[in-house]
Amino acid sequence: MQYPRISASHRELEVLYLLAHENTTKEIASQLNLSMETIKSHRKNLMRKWNVKNVAGLVRRGFELGQLEVGKSV
């Protein structure tokens, strides 16, 4: 199934990449020097934009949209 490209900010894609690599919200916040609430906001924004219900859905949709690839870094 083809999904339309729905824009995501560079920061949202960084968060997605780190989530896909099994980082916790706390770890991502530390790595990006942001608050945990900011990370949660980026995650929720992506979930809304991509119409998914959880992190597993985000990662799946990231692959479907070509935003994530095996072995590719942000």
N, CA, C and O atoms as CSV, one atom per row, in Angstrom:
chain,resi,resn,atom,element,x,y,z
A,1,MET,N,N,0.846,-1.184,0.000
A,1,MET,CA,C,0.000,0.000,0.000
A,1,MET,C,C,0.888,1.243,0.000
A,1,MET,O,O,1.849,1.322,0.766
A,2,GLN,N,N,0.579,2.184,-0.832
A,2,GLN,CA,C,1.311,3.441,-0.898
A,2,GLN,C,C,0.664,4.477,0.015
A,2,GLN,O,O,-0.556,4.641,0.012
A,3,TYR,N,N,1.480,5.168,0.786
A,3,TYR,CA,C,0.996,6.223,1.668
A,3,TYR,C,C,1.490,7.553,1.134
A,3,TYR,O,O,2.618,7.646,0.651
A,4,PRO,N,N,0.660,8.585,1.216
A,4,PRO,CA,C,1.132,9.900,0.773
A,4,PRO,C,C,2.234,10.387,1.703
A,4,PRO,O,O,2.220,10.100,2.900
A,5,ARG,N,N,3.167,11.109,1.158
A,5,ARG,CA,C,4.229,11.696,1.986
A,5,ARG,C,C,3.616,12.769,2.866
A,5,ARG,O,O,3.057,13.748,2.371
A,6,ILE,N,N,3.723,12.586,4.140
A,6,ILE,CA,C,3.230,13.572,5.089
A,6,ILE,C,C,4.462,14.158,5.756
A,6,ILE,O,O,5.269,13.433,6.338
A,7,SER,N,N,4.600,15.456,5.670
A,7,SER,CA,C,5.823,16.092,6.140
A,7,SER,C,C,6.071,15.846,7.622
A,7,SER,O,O,5.150,15.809,8.438
A,8,ALA,N,N,7.318,15.686,7.926
A,8,ALA,CA,C,7.775,15.547,9.300
A,8,ALA,C,C,9.013,16.428,9.435
A,8,ALA,O,O,9.828,16.522,8.517
A,9,SER,N,N,9.137,17.059,10.574
A,9,SER,CA,C,10.301,17.925,10.787
A,9,SER,C,C,11.559,17.082,10.957
A,9,SER,O,O,11.496,15.885,11.238
A,10,HIS,N,N,12.686,17.729,10.780
A,10,HIS,CA,C,13.964,17.041,10.980
A,10,HIS,C,C,14.038,16.484,12.396
A,10,HIS,O,O,14.495,15.359,12.597
A,11,ARG,N,N,13.596,17.252,13.366
A,11,ARG,CA,C,13.647,16.815,14.769
A,11,ARG,C,C,12.727,15.616,14.994
A,11,ARG,O,O,13.096,14.680,15.703
A,12,GLU,N,N,11.535,15.638,14.398
A,12,GLU,CA,C,10.622,14.495,14.529
A,12,GLU,C,C,11.265,13.239,13.950
A,12,GLU,O,O,11.124,12.153,14.512
A,13,LEU,N,N,11.965,13.383,12.834
A,13,LEU,CA,C,12.628,12.235,12.222
A,13,LEU,C,C,13.800,11.755,13.066
A,13,LEU,O,O,14.075,10.556,13.111
A,14,GLU,N,N,14.497,12.671,13.735
A,14,GLU,CA,C,15.560,12.258,14.657
A,14,GLU,C,C,14.971,11.419,15.791
A,14,GLU,O,O,15.516,10.377,16.155
A,15,VAL,N,N,13.860,11.886,16.337
A,15,VAL,CA,C,13.193,11.152,17.419
A,15,VAL,C,C,12.745,9.785,16.913
A,15,VAL,O,O,12.936,8.782,17.600
A,16,LEU,N,N,12.159,9.731,15.736
A,16,LEU,CA,C,11.731,8.471,15.145
A,16,LEU,C,C,12.899,7.504,15.009
A,16,LEU,O,O,12.788,6.336,15.383
A,17,TYR,N,N,14.013,7.984,14.479
A,17,TYR,CA,C,15.200,7.152,14.304
A,17,TYR,C,C,15.662,6.580,15.645
A,17,TYR,O,O,15.974,5.393,15.747
A,18,LEU,N,N,15.705,7.425,16.663
A,18,LEU,CA,C,16.164,6.971,17.971
A,18,LEU,C,C,15.171,6.001,18.607
A,18,LEU,O,O,15.579,5.056,19.282
A,19,LEU,N,N,13.883,6.221,18.402
A,19,LEU,CA,C,12.875,5.268,18.881
A,19,LEU,C,C,13.054,3.915,18.185
A,19,LEU,O,O,12.970,2.865,18.822
A,20,ALA,N,N,13.299,3.952,16.891
A,20,ALA,CA,C,13.468,2.716,16.130
A,20,ALA,C,C,14.698,1.939,16.586
A,20,ALA,O,O,14.795,0.732,16.365
A,21,HIS,N,N,15.627,2.629,17.217
A,21,HIS,CA,C,16.834,1.992,17.735
A,21,HIS,C,C,16.735,1.739,19.245
A,21,HIS,O,O,17.742,1.684,19.950
A,22,GLU,N,N,15.504,1.590,19.711
A,22,GLU,CA,C,15.194,1.135,21.066
A,22,GLU,C,C,15.613,2.089,22.181
A,22,GLU,O,O,15.843,1.654,23.310
A,23,ASN,N,N,15.715,3.377,21.883
A,23,ASN,CA,C,16.012,4.359,22.916
A,23,ASN,C,C,14.727,4.741,23.641
A,23,ASN,O,O,13.664,4.833,23.027
A,24,THR,N,N,14.827,4.962,24.939
A,24,THR,CA,C,13.684,5.417,25.721
A,24,THR,C,C,13.522,6.927,25.554
A,24,THR,O,O,14.410,7.613,25.047
A,25,THR,N,N,12.382,7.421,25.988
A,25,THR,CA,C,12.137,8.864,25.936
A,25,THR,C,C,13.220,9.604,26.710
A,25,THR,O,O,13.722,10.632,26.254
A,26,LYS,N,N,13.574,9.089,27.864
A,26,LYS,CA,C,14.606,9.720,28.697
A,26,LYS,C,C,15.959,9.731,27.978
A,26,LYS,O,O,16.666,10.739,27.997
A,27,GLU,N,N,16.313,8.623,27.353
A,27,GLU,CA,C,17.580,8.546,26.621
A,27,GLU,C,C,17.601,9.510,25.442
A,27,GLU,O,O,18.610,10.169,25.190
A,28,ILE,N,N,16.491,9.593,24.723
A,28,ILE,CA,C,16.415,10.505,23.574
A,28,ILE,C,C,16.539,11.948,24.039
A,28,ILE,O,O,17.265,12.741,23.439
A,29,ALA,N,N,15.831,12.283,25.108
A,29,ALA,CA,C,15.903,13.643,25.648
A,29,ALA,C,C,17.345,14.000,26.007
A,29,ALA,O,O,17.806,15.106,25.725
A,30,SER,N,N,18.039,13.073,26.620
A,30,SER,CA,C,19.426,13.309,27.011
A,30,SER,C,C,20.323,13.480,25.777
A,30,SER,O,O,21.154,14.388,25.732
A,31,GLN,N,N,20.153,12.616,24.792
A,31,GLN,CA,C,20.991,12.672,23.591
A,31,GLN,C,C,20.772,13.958,22.793
A,31,GLN,O,O,21.714,14.504,22.219
A,32,LEU,N,N,19.528,14.437,22.759
A,32,LEU,CA,C,19.212,15.625,21.964
A,32,LEU,C,C,19.197,16.911,22.795
A,32,LEU,O,O,18.900,17.988,22.278
A,33,ASN,N,N,19.515,16.792,24.067
A,33,ASN,CA,C,19.497,17.938,24.980
A,33,ASN,C,C,18.146,18.649,24.992
A,33,ASN,O,O,18.072,19.877,24.934
A,34,LEU,N,N,17.088,17.858,25.069
A,34,LEU,CA,C,15.723,18.372,25.128
A,34,LEU,C,C,15.032,17.776,26.349
A,34,LEU,O,O,15.525,16.819,26.946
A,35,SER,N,N,13.896,18.343,26.712
A,35,SER,CA,C,13.140,17.794,27.830
A,35,SER,C,C,12.381,16.549,27.384
A,35,SER,O,O,12.125,16.355,26.195
A,36,MET,N,N,12.028,15.717,28.348
A,36,MET,CA,C,11.229,14.533,28.041
A,36,MET,C,C,9.877,14.940,27.463
A,36,MET,O,O,9.344,14.255,26.591
A,37,GLU,N,N,9.322,16.051,27.943
A,37,GLU,CA,C,8.030,16.521,27.425
A,37,GLU,C,C,8.126,16.915,25.951
A,37,GLU,O,O,7.193,16.686,25.181
A,38,THR,N,N,9.243,17.502,25.567
A,38,THR,CA,C,9.446,17.867,24.162
A,38,THR,C,C,9.510,16.616,23.292
A,38,THR,O,O,8.925,16.578,22.209
A,39,ILE,N,N,10.213,15.604,23.762
A,39,ILE,CA,C,10.305,14.344,23.021
A,39,ILE,C,C,8.918,13.724,22.883
A,39,ILE,O,O,8.549,13.251,21.808
A,40,LYS,N,N,8.157,13.729,23.966
A,40,LYS,CA,C,6.788,13.192,23.920
A,40,LYS,C,C,5.936,13.959,22.920
A,40,LYS,O,O,5.123,13.369,22.209
A,41,SER,N,N,6.120,15.267,22.863
A,41,SER,CA,C,5.365,16.090,21.909
A,41,SER,C,C,5.715,15.730,20.475
A,41,SER,O,O,4.824,15.608,19.634
A,42,HIS,N,N,7.009,15.559,20.182
A,42,HIS,CA,C,7.428,15.179,18.831
A,42,HIS,C,C,6.819,13.824,18.460
A,42,HIS,O,O,6.324,13.644,17.347
A,43,ARG,N,N,6.859,12.879,19.397
A,43,ARG,CA,C,6.307,11.552,19.149
A,43,ARG,C,C,4.797,11.624,18.892
A,43,ARG,O,O,4.293,11.008,17.953
A,44,LYS,N,N,4.087,12.371,19.723
A,44,LYS,CA,C,2.636,12.507,19.561
A,44,LYS,C,C,2.290,13.206,18.255
A,44,LYS,O,O,1.326,12.828,17.590
A,45,ASN,N,N,3.066,14.224,17.875
A,45,ASN,CA,C,2.819,14.925,16.614
A,45,ASN,C,C,2.960,13.969,15.428
A,45,ASN,O,O,2.135,13.981,14.515
A,46,LEU,N,N,4.005,13.145,15.444
A,46,LEU,CA,C,4.182,12.176,14.366
A,46,LEU,C,C,3.048,11.153,14.349
A,46,LEU,O,O,2.556,10.786,13.283
A,47,MET,N,N,2.638,10.700,15.521
A,47,MET,CA,C,1.544,9.726,15.599
A,47,MET,C,C,0.266,10.311,14.997
A,47,MET,O,O,-0.472,9.617,14.297
A,48,ARG,N,N,0.015,11.577,15.272
A,48,ARG,CA,C,-1.165,12.241,14.724
A,48,ARG,C,C,-1.036,12.401,13.214
A,48,ARG,O,O,-1.961,12.063,12.476
A,49,LYS,N,N,0.107,12.914,12.744
A,49,LYS,CA,C,0.322,13.137,11.316
A,49,LYS,C,C,0.207,11.842,10.510
A,49,LYS,O,O,-0.357,11.824,9.416
A,50,TRP,N,N,0.749,10.765,11.071
A,50,TRP,CA,C,0.818,9.504,10.348
A,50,TRP,C,C,-0.322,8.556,10.709
A,50,TRP,O,O,-0.384,7.429,10.218
A,51,ASN,N,N,-1.219,9.025,11.572
A,51,ASN,CA,C,-2.406,8.257,11.930
A,51,ASN,C,C,-2.076,6.850,12.447
A,51,ASN,O,O,-2.592,5.846,11.957
A,52,VAL,N,N,-1.197,6.819,13.454
A,52,VAL,CA,C,-0.850,5.551,14.101
A,52,VAL,C,C,-1.117,5.674,15.596
A,52,VAL,O,O,-1.261,6.777,16.124
A,53,LYS,N,N,-1.183,4.525,16.276
A,53,LYS,CA,C,-1.591,4.502,17.677
A,53,LYS,C,C,-0.461,4.319,18.677
A,53,LYS,O,O,-0.643,4.591,19.864
A,54,ASN,N,N,0.694,3.865,18.227
A,54,ASN,CA,C,1.772,3.591,19.171
A,54,ASN,C,C,3.123,3.659,18.462
A,54,ASN,O,O,3.198,3.908,17.259
A,55,VAL,N,N,4.183,3.435,19.231
A,55,VAL,CA,C,5.537,3.548,18.687
A,55,VAL,C,C,5.790,2.479,17.626
A,55,VAL,O,O,6.468,2.740,16.632
A,56,ALA,N,N,5.251,1.286,17.829
A,56,ALA,CA,C,5.419,0.236,16.816
A,56,ALA,C,C,4.824,0.702,15.487
A,56,ALA,O,O,5.403,0.465,14.427
A,57,GLY,N,N,3.678,1.357,15.547
A,57,GLY,CA,C,3.051,1.894,14.344
A,57,GLY,C,C,3.890,2.984,13.707
A,57,GLY,O,O,3.982,3.072,12.483
A,58,LEU,N,N,4.508,3.819,14.545
A,58,LEU,CA,C,5.390,4.868,14.016
A,58,LEU,C,C,6.552,4.264,13.242
A,58,LEU,O,O,6.869,4.703,12.136
A,59,VAL,N,N,7.179,3.261,13.826
A,59,VAL,CA,C,8.329,2.633,13.184
A,59,VAL,C,C,7.891,1.958,11.879
A,59,VAL,O,O,8.559,2.095,10.855
A,60,ARG,N,N,6.776,1.236,11.917
A,60,ARG,CA,C,6.266,0.589,10.708
A,60,ARG,C,C,6.005,1.625,9.613
A,60,ARG,O,O,6.424,1.452,8.469
A,61,ARG,N,N,5.301,2.713,9.981
A,61,ARG,CA,C,4.979,3.745,8.990
A,61,ARG,C,C,6.250,4.434,8.503
A,61,ARG,O,O,6.337,4.818,7.336
A,62,GLY,N,N,7.229,4.593,9.378
A,62,GLY,CA,C,8.506,5.169,8.954
A,62,GLY,C,C,9.149,4.367,7.835
A,62,GLY,O,O,9.695,4.933,6.888
A,63,PHE,N,N,9.082,3.040,7.948
A,63,PHE,CA,C,9.594,2.186,6.869
A,63,PHE,C,C,8.719,2.289,5.633
A,63,PHE,O,O,9.230,2.372,4.517
A,64,GLU,N,N,7.403,2.286,5.821
A,64,GLU,CA,C,6.478,2.370,4.687
A,64,GLU,C,C,6.673,3.664,3.892
A,64,GLU,O,O,6.561,3.672,2.666
A,65,LEU,N,N,6.965,4.752,4.601
A,65,LEU,CA,C,7.142,6.060,3.956
A,65,LEU,C,C,8.571,6.300,3.477
A,65,LEU,O,O,8.864,7.335,2.879
A,66,GLY,N,N,9.452,5.347,3.738
A,66,GLY,CA,C,10.838,5.503,3.314
A,66,GLY,C,C,11.648,6.427,4.204
A,66,GLY,O,O,12.741,6.851,3.830
A,67,GLN,N,N,11.118,6.741,5.379
A,67,GLN,CA,C,11.850,7.607,6.313
A,67,GLN,C,C,12.851,6.809,7.148
A,67,GLN,O,O,13.798,7.371,7.698
A,68,LEU,N,N,12.636,5.511,7.237
A,68,LEU,CA,C,13.562,4.607,7.927
A,68,LEU,C,C,14.000,3.533,6.940
A,68,LEU,O,O,13.199,3.035,6.149
A,69,GLU,N,N,15.265,3.189,6.997
A,69,GLU,CA,C,15.791,2.097,6.185
A,69,GLU,C,C,16.755,1.310,7.051
A,69,GLU,O,O,17.394,1.868,7.943
A,70,VAL,N,N,16.860,0.039,6.794
A,70,VAL,CA,C,17.800,-0.797,7.528
A,70,VAL,C,C,19.194,-0.273,7.274
A,70,VAL,O,O,19.602,-0.123,6.122
A,71,GLY,N,N,19.935,0.009,8.339
A,71,GLY,CA,C,21.309,0.465,8.227
A,71,GLY,C,C,21.493,1.934,7.888
A,71,GLY,O,O,22.627,2.388,7.730
A,72,LYS,N,N,20.395,2.696,7.772
A,72,LYS,CA,C,20.505,4.117,7.420
A,72,LYS,C,C,20.410,4.962,8.693
A,72,LYS,O,O,19.587,4.693,9.568
A,73,SER,N,N,21.254,5.976,8.783
A,73,SER,CA,C,21.195,6.886,9.926
A,73,SER,C,C,20.652,8.230,9.484
A,73,SER,O,O,20.636,8.555,8.297
A,74,VAL,N,N,20.202,9.012,10.474
A,74,VAL,CA,C,19.643,10.338,10.190
A,74,VAL,C,C,20.757,11.301,9.895
A,74,VAL,O,O,20.502,12.476,9.629
